[in-house]
Amino acid sequence: RARLLLIDGHNSHYTREFLDYARDQNIHVLCYPAHATHIYQGLDVIIFSSLKNYWTQEHDNFESTTCQKITKNNFINIYGRAHIRVLTPTTVCATFRVTGVWPFNHDVVTDKMMAPSLETSSQGQLPLLKPSPVCVITSLMQCQ
């Protein structure tokens, strides 16, 4: 039976060996555009934000009811409660719907969402004179 695996298209996320293995196992690999999982990937779109909220609730509840801190020894039990609350069949199915994977809906991702980010950085200026070694290093860095 064929399977579909959706991955980030950045070439650091797959190898030739991986693609050969997937083909041999009848796994069809489709790649999202590189660096666009914040738009396309259900984990990024729904799961992680919900998990963060539930983790905060579980964390705060644990510390306020037990007067203990979270440690390596108790972390997994507390995190596990948040994990179970988020990763339900309903939530997982919603990630596919919201991202337009199933049912397929190409209108979910708009041109505006895929537009390049606006460059907002500018070269900062210190209000005071810089010591000469800093000036030299700064000018060398700006020449590159």
N, C-alpha and C positions, 0 to 999 in steps of 0.2 A: 504494500500500500504506500502510495506517495505521500510525502510530508512537505510542508513549506516552512522554511526558516527565514525570518526577516532579520537582517543585521545592518548595522551602520556600514556605509560604503567606504569608509576610510580604510586604506590598504593595511593599516596596522591591525585590523580586526579579523583578517583572514589570511590564510596561506594557501599555496598550491596544494599542499598535502591535505589541508582541511577540505578544499573544494573537491579534490579527487575522492576523499572519503565520503563526502556528502553525495556525490554522484553515485558511488558504489552502493550506498544505502538507500537510494531513491529519495533523497532529500533535495528539494528544489530550493536553492538559495537565492533570495532576492535582496538587493541592497538598497537601503534608504540612501538619499544623497548624504555625502560625508558632512559631519557636523550639523545634522538636522534632526537628531533624535529628540530634541526638546520639542519638536513639532509633531513628529511622526510616531514616536515610540510610546506605547501605553504606560510603560513604567515611569517615564519622565513626565508624561502628561497628567496622569491620575495617581498612580500607585505611590510614588515617592512623597508627594505632598500630603496625601492622606496618612501615609506611614509616619511622617514627621509629626503630624498633629496627634495621632494616637500614641506615638512614643512619648511625646510630651505629657499627655494625660497619664499614661501608665507610670512614667518616671515620677511625676509630681505626686500621684496617688501613693506610690510605694514609699517615697521619702516622707510624706506627711503622715501616713498611717503607721509606719514602722519606726520612724525616727532614725532610720539607717540610710547610709549612702549606698549607691549602686557600686558594686565591685565586680571584678572578673568572675567571682564565684556565683553571683546572683544575676548578672546581666542577662544571660540567655533566657532565663525564665521570664524576666520582665519584658524584654524585647519580644519574646515569643508571643506574649499576649497581644501586643500591638500588631505583630505580623499576622496572627490569626484573624484579628478583627478586619484587617485590610484585604488580605488575599483570599477573598471569597469568590466562588464561581460568578456571582453577580458582578462584582467589581472587575474581575478579569475580563468577562464578556463586554463590560462597558468600555474597557480600554480599546478593544477592537472596533467598537461602534464609533466612539468619539474620535478616533484617529482615521476613520474611513476605511479600515482594513476589511471588516465584515459587519454588516453588508458593505460591499465596496461603494465608496462615495468619494469621488475625486473633488467634489466641491468643499470638502472639509478643510483642505489646505488651500489657502488663498494666495494670490500673487504677493500680496502685502506681507504675509507671513514669511514668504521665501525671499523677500527683498534683502539685499545686503544691509548690514548694520551701518548706521551713520557713524562716521568717525568724529568723535567728540573730544579726543585728546588734544592738548595743546602743549607747547613747550613752556614749562614753568620758569618763572624768574624769581630769584631770591631777592628780598628787599635790601639785603646787606651785601657788601662786597665780599666776594669769595676769596679765600686764601689762594695764592698762586698755584699750588699743586692741584687743587680742585679745578681751577680754571683750565689748566693744561689738560687734565683728564677729560673734562667736559667737552672741550673743543675737539679733542681726538675722537671722542665718541660721536660727536655730531657730524664729523667728516665721513664716517663710514656709511 
